Structures are given as structure tokens and as C-alpha cells.
Amino acid sequence: MALDYKLIGDRLKKARIEKGYTQEKLSEMINVSVAYLSRIETGKTHINLKRLNELCGILEIPEAFILNGASNNSSEYLNSELNTLLKDCTPEKKELIYQIVTIISEKKDK
């Protein structure tokens, strides 16, 4: 799955605005230039995982949400990834996966 850096940048920008930070303030907090942060938010610069982790910590938002639009608290969490994996499975493997998921989902939580 290729990363969509424009979408990642859009999500980061939205999270920054929701926290009430300007680009200037956030760039100070992570010790980068405003221009660099702007390029991240527009998807013109690829963000590395270390910087993403730092930004997500400051913005108090899960990396999973920034990368794929769903947090692990969301009902949509991993749906896309699971669908991608299932797409290439044989019908027999899909049936086995279904049986396993059924057993797990019916098990009562402690």
C-alpha cells in the first residue's frame, strides 16, 4: 500500500488547526522551519516515521489515523487492510478465516 503524502499532510494540518496551533508554533515545537512543515502539510515533502511520531505526540492523535484515516478506537480500524488481505485468498482460506473470526467474536471478553 503506497502512502498518500497529500492525505497525510491534510490530516496533520486538520489536527494542528483543531489543537489551535499555527504552523509557526508547531514548527517551533518540533524544531523545523515553517516552510518544511508547510511542505509536509501539502504533501510536497515525505515525512519520516520519527517526525510523524513526534507530531502525533504533540497533536495527541494516533499515527494510525494520520496514515490510514482510522484510529484503533474507530469501528473502521483495519477494515481496508483486512479487505486487501482477503482479496487474494482462495475461497477455502476465506472460509477458514471466517470460522476463526466467528469463534473469536463469539468469545466473551473477560
C-alpha positions in Angstrom: 0.0 0.0 0.0 1.6 3.3 -1.1 1.4 6.2 1.2 -0.6 9.2 0.1 1.5 12.1 1.5 -1.0 14.7 0.4 -3.7 13.0 2.5 -1.3 12.5 5.4 -0.5 16.2 5.2 -4.2 17.2 5.1 -4.8 15.1 8.3 -1.8 16.6 10.1 -3.0 20.1 9.1 -6.5 19.5 10.3 -5.2 18.1 13.6 -2.9 21.1 14.0 -5.8 23.5 13.5 -8.1 21.6 15.8 -5.4 21.9 18.5 -5.2 25.7 17.9 -1.6 25.7 16.7 -0.2 27.9 14.0 2.4 26.5 11.6 4.8 28.8 13.4 4.1 27.4 16.8 4.1 23.8 15.8 7.3 24.2 13.8 9.0 25.7 16.9 7.8 22.8 19.0 9.4 20.2 16.7 12.4 22.4 15.7 11.8 22.7 12.0 11.2 25.6 9.7 7.7 26.8 8.9 8.5 26.1 5.2 9.3 22.5 6.0 6.1 22.0 8.0 4.1 23.6 5.2 5.7 21.2 2.7 4.7 18.3 4.9 1.1 19.6 5.2 0.8 20.0 1.4 2.3 16.5 0.7 5.3 18.0 -1.1 7.8 16.6 1.4 7.6 13.0 2.7 7.6 12.7 6.4 9.7 10.1 8.1 8.3 7.9 10.9 10.3 9.6 13.7 8.9 13.0 12.7 5.4 11.6 12.3 5.6 10.1 15.8 6.8 13.4 17.2 4.0 15.4 15.5 1.3 12.9 16.6 2.5 13.0 20.2 2.3 16.8 20.2 -1.1 16.8 18.4 -2.4 13.9 20.6 -3.6 11.9 17.6 -2.8 8.3 16.7 -0.3 7.6 13.9 -2.8 5.1 12.5 -5.3 7.9 11.9 -2.8 10.0 10.1 -1.6 7.1 8.0 -4.9 5.5 7.1 -7.7 7.6 8.4 -8.8 5.3 11.2 -7.7 5.1 14.7 -7.7 1.9 16.7 -10.7 3.2 18.6 -12.7 3.5 15.3 -15.1 0.9 14.0 -13.4 1.3 10.7 -9.9 0.3 12.1 -8.1 -2.1 9.8 -11.1 -2.7 7.5 -9.2 -1.6 4.4 -6.2 -3.8 5.4 -8.3 -6.8 6.1 -10.2 -6.4 2.8 -6.9 -6.2 0.9 -5.6 -9.4 2.5 -8.9 -11.2 1.9 -9.0 -10.2 -1.7 -6.1 -12.5 -2.6 -7.3 -15.5 -0.5 -8.8 -18.6 -2.0 -12.4 -19.4 -1.1 -11.1 -22.1 1.2 -8.9 -19.7 3.1 -11.7 -17.2 3.3 -13.9 -19.9 4.9 -11.2 -20.8 7.4 -10.7 -17.1 8.3 -14.4 -16.6 8.7 -14.6 -19.6 11.1 -11.7 -18.2 13.1 -13.2 -14.7 13.3 -16.6 -16.2 14.3 -15.1 -18.1 17.2 -13.1 -15.0 18.4 -16.1 -12.7 18.1 -18.4 -15.0 20.0 -15.9 -15.4 22.8 -16.8 -13.3 25.8 -14.4 -10.7 26.9 -13.0 -11.0 30.4 
